[in-house]
Amino acid sequence: MGIYSCSAWKPVHVAASLESGGATAHMALYVANTSMMTLHCDGKVGIGTAAPAAKLHLYGTASG
């Protein structure tokens, strides 16, 4: 049994990665096998990107 998003019942999962030394540790939220949000060990958060370049890095278009 998985967790599902509210949009068209796409599967959602969370993954964590830790490479040698911990310098590249991160956690990511995926929807339908696409990374939607990434939290790196240095505190940077990426929404719409897996490689945040700032404390909060937004990628894409915003509306509303």
C-alpha positions as CSV (number, residue, x, y, z in Angstrom):
1,M,0.0,0.0,0.0
2,G,1.4,3.4,-0.9
3,I,0.6,7.0,-0.3
4,Y,-1.2,8.9,-3.1
5,S,-1.4,12.5,-4.0
6,C,-4.8,14.3,-4.4
7,S,-4.2,14.9,-8.1
8,A,-5.3,12.0,-10.3
9,W,-4.1,9.5,-7.7
10,K,-0.4,9.5,-8.6
11,P,1.9,7.6,-6.2
12,V,4.0,9.6,-3.7
13,H,7.2,8.4,-2.0
14,V,10.0,9.9,0.0
15,A,13.7,8.8,-0.5
16,A,16.8,9.6,1.4
17,S,20.4,9.4,0.2
18,L,23.7,9.5,2.0
19,E,27.0,9.2,0.1
20,S,30.5,8.8,1.7
21,G,31.3,11.5,4.2
22,G,27.7,12.8,4.2
23,A,28.5,15.8,2.0
24,T,25.8,15.0,-0.4
25,A,23.1,13.8,2.0
26,H,19.6,14.8,1.0
27,M,15.9,13.8,1.2
28,A,13.4,14.1,-1.6
29,L,9.7,13.9,-2.1
30,Y,8.6,12.3,-5.3
31,V,5.2,12.2,-7.1
32,A,4.9,9.7,-9.9
33,N,8.7,9.1,-9.8
34,T,9.4,12.8,-10.4
35,S,11.3,14.7,-7.7
36,M,9.1,17.6,-6.4
37,M,11.0,18.8,-3.4
38,T,14.6,18.2,-2.1
39,L,16.1,19.0,1.3
40,H,19.9,18.9,1.3
41,C,22.1,18.4,4.5
42,D,23.3,22.0,4.2
43,G,19.8,23.3,4.7
44,K,19.0,24.2,1.1
45,V,15.5,23.4,-0.1
46,G,14.6,22.9,-3.7
47,I,11.1,22.9,-5.0
48,G,10.9,21.8,-8.6
49,T,14.7,21.2,-8.7
50,A,16.9,18.4,-7.3
51,A,19.9,20.7,-7.0
52,P,19.0,23.8,-5.0
53,A,21.5,26.7,-5.3
54,A,20.1,28.8,-2.5
55,K,18.5,28.4,0.9
56,L,15.1,28.3,-0.9
57,H,15.4,27.5,-4.6
58,L,12.1,27.5,-6.6
59,Y,12.0,26.3,-10.2
60,G,9.0,26.7,-12.5
61,T,6.2,29.2,-13.0
62,A,4.0,30.6,-10.2
63,S,0.4,31.7,-10.5
64,G,-2.4,32.6,-8.2
